[in-house]
Amino acid sequence: MIQVIRVKNIVGPKRDKKVTKAESAKVYRLEGASEKQAKILAEKVFCENIYQAYTLNSPIIKGAREVIEIAYKPGVMNPEVSSIKKVAADLGIKLIAADSSREYGFFGDVTKTEVEQIVNKLHLLNHMVEHIVKREPKTLVIKGLPGKTNIIKIREMNETKLSELSKDKLFLNLEEMKVIQNYFQKIKRDPTDLELETLAQTWSEHCAHKIFKAKVILDGKEKEPFFTRLKKEALKHSKFIVSAFVDNAGVMDFYDGWAINGKAETHNAPSAIEPYGGAMTGSGGVFRDVVATGQGAKAVASTDIFCLAPPDLPKEKLPEGTLPPDYILKRVVAAVRDYGNRIGIPTNNGSFHFHGDFRAKPIVLVGAYGILPKKKAKKGQPKIGDLAVVIGGRTGRDGIHGATFSSAEMTERTTKVNATAVQIGNAIEEKRVFDAILEARDKNLIRALQDLGAGGFSSAIGEMGAKIGVTVHLEKAPLKYTGLAPWEIWVSESQERMLVVLQPKNLSQFLKICKKYNVEATEIAKFDGSKKLQVYFGKEKVGDLEMKFLYDGLPQRVLQAKRNFQFPISNVPIHREESSAYFQFPKEPKNEKEWIAILEKVLASGNINSKEPILRMYDHTVQGTNALSPFTGVGMDGPNDAAIVKPLLDKPYGLVISHGLNPALTKLDPYWGSIWSATEAISNYVAVGGDYKEACLINNYIWPFPDEEWLGKLDASVTAVCDFMKALKIPVISGKDSLSATYRGSNGFILHSPPTLCISVFGKIPDVMKTTSSDFKKIGSTIVLVGKQDLKVDLKILPKVLDKIHKAIISGNVLVCHDVSEGGLVTSVFEMCIGGNCGAEIKASGDELFAETAGCFVVEVEDESIAKKLFKGAPFKILGKTIEEEKLKVGGLFTADIKKLQQVWQKPMKEIFG
């Protein structure tokens, strides 16, 4: 019998004339509990009796014209279920199954059709992962017979049938399908569905990075592959590199025998169709990447970077099959909040970027950073006889085809045919997994680690055994429910799972550790020296592939690229419109009122306005390592440039984290836009006290599907990153490419997301006390602009400017430092005034005020003489001084009230998030 508990707030909110009142309730279904046991759970767990009421096995919303219940679809992971079962067990109640849902009651003169319209308008229901409950279920247990393994008769297919086979499942091109066909013709048999799925995952763009490893013919001249060029330049600057390009995250040297690691990756495709689940599993996935580095790292910080359409974009401008940007914004923010806060990893750093061309395929980029013993930071390699143990969450149908799906362009069909590519994360489960891994690492039990992410078992086990071979017994995999075919178990991307490689002698002790943390652990494979990937389901062999073909058989692509486009960037200072597009500075305003109106427009724009309401939802203080918060100043509302954490609490050492990107500028000019993005990232890092010479980079390319012209622009961006590494003598040690940022509609409409390069920076500082924030500290002090105001960043001058800033900060003579970026010089000075609860009086031309020039800094020092001494040999200019009156005075142009500007700056996100 299923017991049903309904819990609701005592007072429901008022609505409009049609809907006079609306009430909501939480519904909990418990299978295997008695009515008495259900009452215990209701009163001790589910209901807060101060402001809530509950019913047992009866309606709680009474008198409503229409009541609608919304739940996750069967098979979609509900993260509340494991917690419900765990707390019930703690109370001595053993549940067979559990579920939770939401119930809405609408009062007034409203019809069922109108209620459905309201539900859709308010996005109370996401059709990808949720459904409307029509009747009481007889059981919560999902049952089914295991699907059969099918033989796919690929040897006799013509080109048309090969293309059809690939279209909705494999996402491989015709040449690749023919290579697979030839292989099976050679071994004189047809493949199983599992074998084809394995090849599709392994050869997907997401996993194989085919474009970055391709030969590129640019305007008739062959160039080295993008990845080769980046790696070759990076390894020239390997002073601090511990591990690069070989593991789940890049690793650099820290202090006292410790190392730090970092990774950033996108989760764009899932987030476009289910933003909450997509962003949540993006966070969970990058956390696992950092933890599954070497023999295990502790995740200590995270970042979130979102590129979306403006939240007020008219609905009629949305392409078919896409979600409204305001809904996406709210849901991705909620996802990062829920996962990071629950797992206990601080969200220290991030940014938001708005552009109309992100309305079809947004960017959700999440990063994570960790610390681990240097001696355990090298990627482990299995040896013959070692065992592979899967730990953490169980395997279900969620996430199937996630890797191949993310490699494809988005179409209006995406939300209809790729729903299983979306997963929902469970942060509590992942936290337990991490705790178990760290204890096992410290007891020297782990040989190697791998995240079960894109491609699931197929990718993780296959990659682990690529050099020596492995035999897998897939029937041992713990399942969320029965009824899955072997290939579905094999490629499922169900979350919170990791693969641990152990020597057989360590298995018993490792299983005890997992039991201690309530983590499920199952031996699933053995590395055997066969140089084959052999997969069994019971006694049936469902997969048998040669590792050499699986990992070396993919043909290298040869791609044509052209640069028949003009780079339009000049040195004219620029600023933004609400659309996030760049435009040349307008005609000189005629009076003070016009100047202030322009400034208010800039400060209110989506890329510049305050994101404080969002940041307040993120816990950036958990773990107690926070040395520099996202916000600073008297009211803790002035934004800082970077994050600093103290990963070793008994040491003064700091980990500095920053990033930079500029999609609109990279769209205009892929080379200089990329240089700008990298310069912004390193400027943020240096502005808080970091030494750029002790930093490493992570590069993420999010690009439209590369035809000849887009490939030529990608080539320019890669060249920019190589030039940047060469100029500063610092390496990229990790990265990711996502080259499917294109939408194609059924009516022929094509929309390319702006090409985006995000550079993340992380590095070390010896003393967190020798850093600075962005809030003005002293009335009457001198304000200095350091750096060259040139949109085309001068890479010869930049290292000198960065070095001068760093040395000035550690000397103790810099009171405050803030870099210049979006919104220009005037925005930087304004934000410094916000933090300091004071004003500023400066002299600058209109062009100087709004120039969004990376590599420039606004610095506060005691007086002019100190400025001249500190910055001699670098371009600098005395701007003015700080004043007690909360005014922004720009000599000869305008005087603006800081508090009024602050209201304009803070208003947009307050209206969305409160």
Residue pairs with C-beta under 8 A, 6 or more apart in sequence:
1 31
2 29
2 30
2 31
2 136
2 137
2 138
2 139
2 140
3 29
3 30
3 33
3 34
3 35
3 37
3 38
3 56
3 57
4 27
4 28
4 29
4 30
4 56
4 57
4 136
5 27
5 28
5 29
5 30
5 38
5 41
5 42
5 46
5 47
5 54
5 55
5 56
6 25
6 26
6 27
6 28
6 54
6 55
6 58
6 59
6 60
6 61
6 103
7 25
7 26
7 28
7 42
7 46
7 47
7 52
7 53
7 54
7 60
8 23
8 24
8 25
8 26
8 52
8 53
8 54
8 60
8 61
8 103
9 23
9 24
9 51
9 52
10 51
10 52
10 53
12 21
12 22
12 23
12 24
12 105
13 21
13 22
14 20
14 21
15 21
15 22
15 106
15 108
17 108
18 108
18 109
18 110
18 114
19 106
19 107
19 108
19 110
19 118
20 107
20 108
21 107
21 108
22 104
22 105
22 106
22 107
23 61
23 64
23 104
23 105
23 107
24 102
24 103
24 104
24 105
25 60
25 61
25 102
25 103
25 105
26 46
26 100
26 101
26 102
26 103
27 69
27 71
27 100
27 101
27 102
27 103
28 41
28 42
28 46
28 84
28 98
28 99
28 100
29 98
29 99
29 100
29 101
29 137
29 140
30 37
30 38
30 41
30 84
30 88
30 95
30 98
31 95
31 96
31 97
31 98
31 139
31 140
31 141
32 94
32 95
32 96
32 97
33 41
33 88
33 93
33 95
35 56
35 57
37 88
37 93
38 56
39 56
40 91
40 93
41 87
41 88
41 91
41 93
42 54
42 56
43 49
43 54
44 91
45 84
45 87
45 88
45 91
46 54
47 53
47 54
53 60
54 60
59 67
60 103
61 67
61 103
61 104
61 105
63 107
64 105
64 106
64 107
65 106
65 107
65 108
65 109
65 110
65 115
66 105
66 106
66 110
66 111
66 112
66 115
67 103
67 104
67 105
67 106
68 103
68 104
68 106
68 115
68 116
68 119
68 132
69 101
69 102
69 103
69 104
69 132
69 133
70 101
70 102
70 103
70 104
70 119
70 124
70 125
70 130
70 131
70 132
70 133
71 99
71 100
71 101
71 102
71 130
71 131
71 133
72 78
72 99
72 101
72 129
72 130
72 131
72 424
73 129
73 130
73 131
74 142
75 142
75 396
75 397
75 398
75 480
75 481
76 129
76 130
76 398
76 424
77 393
77 396
77 398
77 423
77 424
77 425
77 426
77 480
77 494
77 495
78 99
78 100
78 424
79 424
79 425
79 426
79 427
79 428
79 429
80 100
81 97
81 98
81 99
81 100
82 426
82 428
82 429
83 428
84 95
84 98
84 100
85 95
85 98
86 518
88 94
88 95
88 98
89 95
96 140
96 141
97 139
97 140
97 141
98 140
99 140
101 133
102 124
104 119
104 124
106 115
106 118
110 118
118 124
119 125
123 323
123 324
123 327
125 131
125 132
126 274
126 276
127 415
128 273
128 274
128 277
128 415
128 419
128 422
129 274
129 277
129 419
129 422
129 424
141 481
142 480
142 481
142 482
142 483
143 481
143 482
143 483
144 481
144 482
144 483
144 484
145 482
145 483
146 482
146 483
146 484
146 485
146 486
146 537
147 483
147 484
147 485
147 486
147 487
147 488
148 485
149 192
149 193
149 194
149 485
149 486
149 487
149 537
149 540
149 542
150 192
150 193
151 190
151 191
151 192
151 193
152 165
152 190
152 191
152 192
152 193
152 196
153 190
154 162
154 165
154 180
154 181
154 184
154 190
154 191
154 196
155 181
155 184
155 185
155 190
157 165
157 181
159 174
159 178
162 174
162 177
162 178
162 181
163 174
163 177
165 177
166 172
166 173
166 174
166 177
166 200
168 417
169 197
169 200
169 401
169 404
170 177
170 196
170 197
170 199
170 200
170 404
171 200
171 204
171 205
171 404
171 405
171 407
171 408
172 180
172 199
172 200
172 203
172 204
175 555
176 203
176 554
176 555
179 553
179 554
179 555
180 191
180 196
180 199
183 549
183 553
184 190
184 191
191 199
192 487
192 542
192 543
193 485
193 487
194 486
194 487
194 490
194 535
194 542
194 543
195 543
195 544
195 545
197 458
197 487
197 490
197 491
198 458
198 462
198 490
198 491
198 533
198 543
198 545
198 550
199 545
199 550
200 404
201 207
201 403
201 404
201 454
201 455
201 456
201 458
201 459
201 491
202 208
202 455
202 458
202 459
202 462
202 550
202 551
202 554
203 210
203 554
204 403
204 404
204 406
204 407
204 454
204 455
205 211
205 407
205 739
205 740
206 403
206 404
206 406
206 407
206 454
206 738
207 403
207 454
207 455
207 459
208 554
209 227
209 737
210 554
210 557
211 226
211 557
211 559
211 706
211 711
211 714
211 737
211 739
212 225
212 226
212 227
212 737
213 225
213 226
213 227
213 228
213 556
213 557
214 225
214 226
214 556
214 557
214 558
214 559
215 222
215 223
215 225
215 556
215 557
215 558
215 559
216 222
216 223
216 224
216 225
216 226
216 559
216 561
216 711
216 715
217 223
217 558
217 559
217 560
217 561
218 561
218 562
218 563
218 712
218 715
219 561
219 562
219 563
219 712
223 229
223 715
224 232
226 714
226 715
226 718
229 718
229 719
229 722
230 699
230 718
230 721
230 722
230 732
230 735
231 244
231 245
233 722
233 725
233 726
233 731
233 732
234 241
234 244
234 245
234 725
234 731
234 732
234 733
235 241
235 244
235 731
236 725
236 726
236 731
237 725
237 729
237 730
237 731
238 244
238 731
240 252
240 253
240 694
240 696
240 763
241 250
241 251
241 252
241 253
241 696
241 731
241 733
242 251
242 252
242 253
242 259
242 374
242 377
242 378
243 250
243 251
243 261
243 293
243 294
243 377
243 378
243 379
243 733
244 250
244 251
244 731
244 732
244 733
244 734
245 733
245 734
246 379
247 293
247 294
247 379
248 263
248 288
248 289
248 290
248 292
248 293
248 449
248 450
248 451
249 261
249 262
249 263
249 289
249 290
249 293
249 297
249 368
249 370
249 734
250 261
250 262
250 263
250 696
250 698
250 732
250 733
250 734
251 259
251 260
251 261
251 293
251 294
251 372
251 377
251 733
252 259
252 260
252 261
252 696
252 733
252 762
252 763
252 764
253 259
253 374
253 764
254 260
254 371
254 374
254 647
254 653
254 655
254 764
255 648
255 651
255 653
255 764
255 766
256 648
256 651
256 653
257 373
257 374
257 375
258 371
258 372
258 373
258 374
258 647
258 648
259 371
259 372
259 373
259 374
259 377
260 369
260 370
260 371
260 372
260 647
260 655
260 762
260 764
261 290
261 293
261 294
261 297
261 369
261 370
261 371
261 372
261 377
262 290
262 367
262 368
262 369
262 370
262 657
262 696
262 698
262 733
262 734
262 760
262 762
263 286
263 289
263 290
263 293
263 367
263 368
263 698
263 734
264 286
264 303
264 305
264 365
264 366
264 367
264 368
264 659
264 698
264 700
264 734
264 735
264 736
264 758
264 760
265 282
265 285
265 286
265 289
265 365
265 366
265 367
265 700
265 736
266 282
266 363
266 364
266 365
266 366
266 700
266 702
266 736
266 738
267 278
267 279
267 281
267 282
267 285
267 364
267 366
267 406
268 278
268 361
268 362
268 363
268 364
268 406
268 702
268 738
268 740
268 741
269 278
269 361
269 405
269 406
269 408
269 410
269 414
269 418
269 421
269 740
270 277
270 278
270 281
270 282
270 402
270 405
270 406
270 421
270 422
270 423
271 278
271 279
271 282
271 328
271 332
271 362
271 364
272 278
272 322
272 323
272 328
272 360
272 361
272 362
272 410
272 414
273 323
273 414
273 415
273 418
273 419
273 421
273 422
274 422
275 323
275 327
275 328
275 331
275 332
275 335
275 362
275 364
276 331
276 332
276 334
276 335
276 424
277 335
277 422
277 423
277 424
277 425
278 332
278 335
278 364
278 422
279 304
279 331
279 332
279 335
279 336
279 364
279 366
280 335
280 336
280 338
280 339
280 424
280 425
280 427
281 399
281 423
281 424
281 425
281 495
282 335
282 364
282 366
283 302
283 304
283 335
283 336
283 339
283 340
283 366
283 368
283 425
284 339
284 343
284 425
284 427
284 430
284 495
284 496
285 366
285 451
285 453
285 495
286 302
286 366
286 367
286 368
287 299
287 302
287 343
287 345
287 368
287 430
287 434
288 430
288 451
288 452
288 453
288 496
288 498
289 368
289 451
289 453
290 297
290 299
290 368
290 369
290 370
291 297
291 298
291 299
291 370
291 434
291 437
291 449
291 451
291 498
292 437
292 449
292 450
292 451
292 498
293 370
293 372
293 377
293 379
293 449
294 372
294 376
294 377
294 378
294 379
294 380
294 449
295 372
295 376
295 380
295 441
295 446
295 447
295 448
295 449
296 372
296 376
296 437
296 438
296 440
296 441
296 446
296 449
297 370
297 371
297 372
297 377
298 370
298 371
298 372
298 434
298 438
298 647
299 345
299 368
299 369
299 370
299 434
300 345
300 346
300 369
300 370
300 371
300 623
300 625
300 645
300 647
300 655
301 345
301 346
301 348
301 349
301 368
301 369
301 625
301 643
301 645
301 655
301 657
302 340
302 345
302 346
302 347
302 348
302 366
302 367
302 368
302 369
303 347
303 348
303 349
303 350
303 366
303 367
303 368
303 643
303 657
303 659
303 760
304 332
304 336
304 347
304 350
304 365
304 366
304 367
304 618
305 350
305 351
305 352
305 353
305 363
305 365
305 366
305 367
305 659
305 661
305 758
306 329
306 332
306 333
306 350
306 351
306 352
306 353
306 362
306 363
306 364
306 365
307 352
307 353
307 354
307 355
307 358
307 362
307 363
307 365
307 661
307 663
307 702
307 753
307 754
307 756
308 325
308 328
308 329
308 332
308 352
308 353
308 354
308 358
308 362
308 363
309 325
309 328
309 354
309 355
309 356
309 357
309 358
309 359
309 362
310 325
310 354
310 355
310 356
310 578
310 579
310 580
310 606
311 325
311 326
311 329
311 354
311 606
311 912
312 326
313 324
313 325
313 356
313 359
315 324
317 356
317 359
318 324
318 359
319 359
319 360
319 412
319 743
319 745
319 749
319 751
320 412
320 745
320 746
320 747
321 411
321 412
321 413
321 414
321 415
321 416
321 745
322 359
322 360
322 743
325 358
325 359
325 362
326 912
328 362
329 912
330 912
330 913
332 362
332 364
333 614
333 617
333 913
334 617
335 425
336 347
336 366
336 618
337 347
337 617
337 618
338 427
339 425
339 427
340 346
340 347
340 427
340 618
340 619
341 618
341 619
341 622
342 427
342 428
342 431
343 427
343 428
343 430
343 431
343 434
344 431
344 622
344 623
345 368
345 622
345 623
346 618
346 619
346 620
346 621
346 622
346 623
346 625
346 626
346 645
347 618
347 619
347 620
348 620
348 626
348 630
348 643
348 645
348 657
349 367
349 630
349 642
349 643
349 657
349 658
349 659
350 615
350 630
351 611
351 659
351 661
352 606
352 607
352 611
352 614
353 363
353 580
353 606
353 607
353 661
353 662
353 663
353 664
354 580
354 606
354 607
355 579
355 580
355 581
355 663
355 664
355 667
355 754
356 579
356 580
356 581
357 667
357 751
357 752
357 753
357 754
358 663
358 753
358 754
359 751
360 410
360 743
360 751
360 753
361 410
361 740
361 741
361 742
361 743
361 751
361 753
362 753
363 663
363 702
363 741
363 753
363 756
365 700
365 702
365 758
367 657
367 659
367 698
367 760
369 645
369 655
369 657
369 762
371 647
371 648
371 655
372 441
376 441
379 448
380 446
380 447
380 448
380 449
380 501
381 447
381 448
381 467
382 388
382 447
382 448
382 464
382 465
382 468
382 470
382 501
382 527
383 447
383 468
383 503
383 527
384 468
384 527
384 528
384 529
385 503
385 504
385 526
385 527
385 528
386 447
386 501
386 502
386 503
386 504
386 526
386 527
387 501
387 502
387 503
387 504
387 507
387 523
387 525
387 526
387 527
388 461
388 464
388 470
388 472
388 499
388 500
388 501
388 523
388 524
388 525
388 526
388 527
389 499
389 500
389 501
389 502
389 507
389 510
389 511
389 521
389 522
389 523
389 524
390 452
390 457
390 477
390 478
390 497
390 498
390 499
390 500
390 521
390 522
390 524
391 433
391 436
391 437
391 497
391 498
391 499
391 500
391 514
391 519
391 520
391 521
391 522
392 429
392 430
392 432
392 433
392 452
392 496
392 497
392 498
392 519
392 520
393 426
393 429
393 430
393 494
393 495
393 496
393 497
393 520
394 478
394 479
394 480
394 494
394 520
395 456
395 457
395 477
395 478
395 479
395 480
395 484
395 489
395 492
395 494
395 497
396 479
396 480
396 481
396 484
396 492
396 494
397 420
397 484
397 488
397 492
398 420
398 422
398 423
398 424
398 492
398 493
398 494
398 495
399 420
399 421
399 422
399 423
399 456
399 492
399 493
399 494
399 495
400 420
400 421
400 488
400 491
400 492
400 493
401 418
401 420
401 421
401 491
402 421
402 423
402 454
402 455
402 493
403 454
403 455
403 459
403 491
403 493
405 418
405 421
406 421
406 454
406 738
406 740
407 740
408 740
409 705
409 740
409 742
409 743
409 744
410 740
410 742
410 743
410 744
411 743
411 744
411 745
411 746
412 744
412 745
412 746
413 746
421 493
423 493
423 494
423 495
424 495
425 495
425 496
426 495
426 496
429 495
429 496
430 495
430 496
432 517
432 518
432 519
433 496
433 498
433 517
433 519
435 517
436 513
436 514
436 516
436 517
436 519
437 446
437 449
437 498
437 500
439 513
439 516
439 517
440 446
440 500
440 510
440 513
443 509
443 513
445 502
445 506
445 509
445 510
445 513
446 500
446 501
446 502
446 510
447 501
447 502
447 503
448 464
448 500
448 501
449 498
449 499
449 500
449 501
450 460
450 463
450 464
450 498
450 499
450 501
451 460
451 498
451 499
452 459
452 460
452 493
452 494
452 497
452 498
452 499
453 459
453 460
453 493
454 493
455 462
455 491
455 493
456 490
456 491
456 492
456 493
456 494
456 497
457 472
457 474
457 477
457 489
457 490
457 491
457 492
457 499
457 524
458 490
458 491
460 499
461 470
461 472
461 499
461 524
461 525
461 533
462 470
462 533
462 547
462 550
462 551
464 470
464 499
464 501
464 527
465 525
465 527
465 533
465 547
466 547
466 550
466 551
467 531
467 547
468 527
468 528
468 529
468 530
468 531
469 527
469 528
469 529
469 530
469 531
469 532
469 533
469 534
469 547
470 525
470 526
470 527
470 528
470 530
470 533
470 534
471 525
471 526
471 528
471 530
471 534
471 535
471 536
472 524
472 525
472 533
472 534
472 535
472 536
472 543
473 524
473 525
473 536
474 486
474 489
474 490
474 524
474 535
474 536
474 537
474 542
475 536
475 537
475 538
476 522
476 523
476 524
477 489
477 522
477 524
478 520
478 522
479 489
480 494
484 492
486 535
486 537
486 542
487 542
490 535
490 543
500 510
500 521
501 527
502 510
507 523
510 521
511 521
514 520
514 521
515 521
531 546
531 547
531 548
532 544
532 545
532 546
532 547
533 543
533 544
533 545
533 546
533 547
533 550
534 541
534 543
534 544
535 541
535 542
535 543
535 544
536 542
559 706
559 711
560 708
560 711
561 706
561 708
561 709
561 711
561 712
561 714
561 715
562 708
562 709
562 711
562 712
563 712
563 713
563 715
563 716
564 709
564 712
565 709
565 712
565 713
567 669
567 670
567 671
567 672
567 716
568 668
568 669
569 665
569 668
569 669
569 672
569 673
569 791
569 792
570 791
571 790
571 791
571 792
572 584
572 585
572 791
572 847
573 585
573 789
573 791
573 824
573 847
573 848
573 850
573 851
573 852
573 853
574 582
574 583
574 584
574 585
574 791
574 850
574 851
574 852
575 582
575 583
575 585
575 602
575 823
575 824
575 850
575 852
576 582
576 602
576 605
576 607
576 608
576 664
576 822
576 823
576 852
577 583
577 601
577 605
578 601
578 604
578 605
578 606
580 605
580 606
580 607
580 663
580 664
581 664
582 664
582 665
582 668
585 846
585 847
585 850
586 598
588 846
589 595
589 597
589 598
589 846
592 893
592 894
592 895
595 846
595 890
595 893
595 894
596 894
596 896
598 850
599 826
599 830
599 894
599 896
599 901
600 901
600 904
602 608
602 823
602 824
602 826
602 827
602 850
603 609
603 823
603 827
603 830
603 901
603 904
603 905
604 904
604 905
604 907
604 908
605 823
606 908
607 822
607 823
608 822
608 823
608 827
608 905
609 905
609 906
609 907
609 908
609 909
610 637
610 639
610 905
610 906
610 909
611 639
611 909
612 631
612 637
612 906
612 909
613 909
613 910
613 912
613 913
613 914
614 909
614 913
615 630
615 631
617 913
620 626
620 629
620 630
620 643
621 629
623 645
624 649
625 645
625 646
625 647
625 649
626 643
626 644
626 645
626 646
627 644
627 645
627 646
627 654
627 768
627 771
628 640
628 642
628 643
628 644
628 688
628 768
628 771
628 773
629 636
629 640
629 643
630 639
630 640
630 643
631 637
631 638
631 639
631 640
631 835
632 638
632 639
632 640
632 773
632 774
632 775
632 835
633 773
633 774
633 775
633 834
633 835
633 836
633 837
634 775
634 835
634 836
634 837
635 834
635 835
635 837
637 834
637 835
637 906
638 773
638 774
638 775
638 831
638 832
638 834
638 835
638 836
639 774
639 831
640 688
640 773
640 774
641 658
641 683
641 684
641 685
641 687
641 688
641 774
641 817
641 818
641 819
642 656
642 657
642 658
642 684
642 685
642 687
642 688
642 690
642 761
643 656
643 657
643 658
644 654
644 655
644 656
644 657
644 688
644 689
644 765
644 768
644 771
645 654
645 655
645 657
646 652
646 653
646 654
646 655
646 768
647 653
647 655
652 766
652 767
652 768
652 769
653 764
653 765
653 766
653 767
653 768
654 764
654 765
654 766
654 767
654 768
654 771
655 762
655 763
655 764
656 685
656 688
656 689
656 690
656 695
656 761
656 762
656 763
656 764
656 765
657 760
657 761
657 762
658 681
658 682
658 684
658 685
658 688
658 690
658 760
658 761
658 762
659 681
659 684
659 758
659 759
659 760
659 761
660 676
660 677
660 678
660 679
660 680
660 681
660 682
660 683
660 684
660 758
660 759
660 761
660 821
660 854
661 677
661 680
661 681
661 756
661 757
661 758
661 759
662 673
662 676
662 677
662 680
662 822
663 753
663 754
663 755
663 756
664 754
665 672
665 673
665 676
665 677
666 673
666 674
666 676
666 677
666 717
666 754
666 755
666 756
666 757
667 673
667 754
667 755
670 713
670 714
670 716
670 717
670 720
670 755
671 716
671 717
671 719
671 720
672 720
672 791
672 792
672 793
673 717
673 757
674 716
674 717
674 720
674 721
674 724
674 757
675 720
675 723
675 724
675 792
675 793
675 795
676 791
676 793
676 854
677 757
677 758
677 759
677 854
678 697
678 720
678 721
678 724
678 757
678 759
679 724
679 793
679 798
679 854
679 855
680 759
680 819
680 821
680 854
681 697
681 759
681 760
681 761
682 692
682 695
682 728
682 759
682 761
682 802
683 802
683 819
683 820
683 821
683 854
683 855
683 856
683 857
684 761
684 819
684 821
685 692
685 695
685 761
685 763
686 692
686 802
686 805
686 806
686 819
686 857
687 772
687 774
687 805
687 817
687 818
687 819
687 857
688 771
688 772
688 773
688 817
689 765
689 770
689 771
689 772
689 806
689 809
689 810
690 761
690 763
690 765
690 806
691 763
691 765
691 806
692 728
692 730
692 763
692 799
692 802
692 803
692 806
693 728
693 729
693 730
694 763
694 764
694 765
695 730
695 761
695 762
695 763
696 730
696 731
696 732
696 733
696 761
696 762
696 763
697 725
697 730
697 731
697 732
697 733
697 759
697 760
697 761
698 732
698 733
698 734
698 735
698 759
698 760
698 761
698 762
699 721
699 732
699 735
699 757
699 758
699 759
699 760
700 735
700 736
700 737
700 738
700 756
700 757
700 758
700 759
700 760
701 714
701 717
701 718
701 735
701 736
701 737
701 738
701 739
701 755
701 756
701 757
702 737
702 738
702 739
702 741
702 753
702 755
702 756
702 757
702 758
703 710
703 713
703 714
703 717
703 737
703 738
703 739
703 741
703 755
703 756
704 710
704 739
704 741
704 742
704 752
704 753
704 755
705 739
705 740
705 741
705 742
705 752
706 714
706 739
710 752
710 755
713 755
714 739
714 755
717 755
717 757
720 757
721 732
721 757
721 759
723 795
724 795
725 731
725 732
727 795
727 796
727 798
727 799
728 795
728 798
728 799
728 802
741 752
741 753
741 755
741 756
742 750
742 751
742 752
742 753
743 749
743 750
743 751
743 752
743 753
744 750
745 751
765 771
770 809
770 810
770 812
771 809
772 809
772 814
772 815
772 816
772 817
773 816
773 835
774 816
774 817
774 818
774 831
774 832
774 835
775 816
775 832
775 834
775 835
775 836
776 815
776 816
776 832
776 833
776 835
776 836
776 838
776 840
776 860
776 882
777 815
777 816
777 836
777 860
778 815
778 860
778 862
778 882
779 838
779 882
779 883
779 884
780 881
780 882
780 883
781 815
781 860
781 861
781 862
781 863
781 881
781 882
782 860
782 861
782 862
782 863
782 864
782 866
782 867
782 878
782 880
782 881
783 829
783 840
783 842
783 858
783 859
783 860
783 878
783 879
783 880
783 881
783 882
784 858
784 859
784 860
784 861
784 867
784 871
784 876
784 877
784 878
784 879
785 820
785 825
785 856
785 857
785 858
785 859
785 876
785 877
785 879
786 801
786 804
786 805
786 856
786 857
786 858
786 859
786 871
786 874
786 875
786 876
787 801
787 820
787 853
787 855
787 856
787 857
787 874
787 875
787 876
788 794
788 797
788 801
788 853
788 855
788 856
788 875
789 825
789 848
789 851
789 853
789 856
790 853
791 851
791 852
791 853
793 853
793 854
793 855
794 855
797 855
797 874
797 875
798 855
800 873
800 874
801 855
801 856
801 857
801 874
801 875
802 855
804 870
804 871
804 873
804 874
805 814
805 817
805 857
805 859
807 870
808 814
808 859
808 861
808 870
808 871
809 817
811 870
813 861
813 862
813 866
813 870
814 859
814 860
814 861
814 870
815 860
815 861
815 862
816 832
816 836
816 859
816 860
817 857
817 858
817 859
817 860
818 828
818 831
818 832
818 857
818 858
819 828
819 854
819 856
819 857
819 858
820 828
820 851
820 852
820 853
820 854
820 856
820 857
820 858
821 828
821 852
821 854
822 852
823 850
823 852
824 849
824 850
824 851
824 852
824 853
825 844
825 848
825 849
825 850
825 851
825 856
825 858
825 879
826 844
826 849
826 850
826 888
826 890
828 858
829 840
829 842
829 858
829 879
829 888
830 888
830 898
830 901
830 905
832 840
832 858
832 860
833 839
833 840
833 882
833 886
833 888
833 898
834 898
834 902
834 905
836 882
837 886
838 882
838 883
838 884
838 885
838 886
839 882
839 883
839 884
839 885
839 886
839 887
839 888
839 889
839 898
840 880
840 881
840 882
840 883
840 888
840 889
841 880
841 881
841 882
841 883
841 887
841 889
841 891
842 879
842 880
842 889
842 890
842 891
843 879
843 880
843 890
843 891
843 892
844 879
844 890
844 891
846 893
849 890
849 893
858 879
859 867
859 871
860 882
861 867
861 870
864 878
867 876
867 878
880 889
880 891
883 889
886 897
886 898
886 899
887 895
887 896
887 897
887 898
888 895
888 896
888 898
888 901
889 895
